[in-house]
Amino acid sequence: MCRSIKTLRPPYTESVTEEDVRAAALQYVRKISGFRAPAAHNAEAFDRAVETITRASEELLGALQVRGSR
């Protein structure tokens, strides 16, 4: 588990920016690739993965329905 990735949905956080989602995507790609920063020949694939995961995460967060407290 990527411990530096925080939960980005209510009630854990009320305000999530695009920067927050991108930062989480970047941490995820760093973790699974094993690279903090990719070599030049891997930069395009690394950046593309970050963007794809950012979009998928925004889609997920937008679709989640969080139940209220009972």
Wavefront OBJ file of the C-alpha trace (Angstrom):
o trace
v 0.000 0.000 0.000
v 1.221 3.487 -0.819
v 1.078 5.063 2.604
v 1.652 8.580 1.302
v -1.515 8.443 -0.802
v -4.381 9.911 1.183
v -8.050 9.085 0.829
v -9.674 11.602 -1.508
v -13.368 11.098 -0.804
v -15.776 12.363 1.836
v -15.847 12.138 4.802
v -12.047 11.923 4.806
v -11.696 15.127 2.814
v -14.318 17.579 1.629
v -12.296 19.471 -0.942
v -10.230 17.648 -3.568
v -8.327 19.494 -6.270
v -7.042 18.195 -9.577
v -3.564 18.619 -8.079
v -4.497 16.282 -5.194
v -5.676 13.594 -7.611
v -2.591 13.985 -9.823
v -0.275 13.778 -6.785
v -1.912 10.502 -5.737
v -1.602 9.156 -9.295
v 2.065 10.139 -9.392
v 2.743 8.369 -6.081
v 1.003 5.256 -7.381
v 3.034 5.201 -10.613
v 6.253 5.769 -8.655
v 5.395 2.872 -6.361
v 4.507 0.326 -9.020
v 7.309 1.324 -11.407
v 9.982 1.504 -8.719
v 11.190 4.859 -10.106
v 10.938 8.202 -8.376
v 11.743 9.843 -11.702
v 11.995 7.862 -14.932
v 14.960 7.794 -17.281
v 14.493 9.821 -20.453
v 13.613 6.717 -22.487
v 10.796 5.885 -20.013
v 9.486 9.413 -19.415
v 6.693 9.281 -21.998
v 5.286 5.992 -20.677
v 5.604 7.235 -17.071
v 3.831 10.535 -17.810
v 1.119 8.789 -19.817
v 0.474 6.411 -16.902
v 0.163 9.331 -14.471
v -2.338 11.086 -16.743
v -4.366 7.912 -17.329
v -4.554 7.137 -13.623
v -5.427 10.762 -12.832
v -8.371 10.648 -15.267
v -9.542 7.253 -13.984
v -9.323 8.476 -10.393
v -11.309 11.637 -11.167
v -13.943 9.498 -12.882
v -14.115 7.148 -9.896
v -14.369 9.962 -7.353
v -17.080 11.636 -9.421
v -19.140 8.440 -9.590
v -18.877 7.322 -5.955
v -21.968 7.686 -3.811
v -21.072 8.043 -0.154
v -23.809 7.088 2.268
v -24.661 9.532 5.039
v -24.260 8.725 8.723
v -27.146 6.896 10.319
l 1 2 3 4 5 6 7 8 9 10 11 12 13 14 15 16 17 18 19 20 21 22 23 24 25 26 27 28 29 30 31 32 33 34 35 36 37 38 39 40 41 42 43 44 45 46 47 48 49 50 51 52 53 54 55 56 57 58 59 60 61 62 63 64 65 66 67 68 69 70
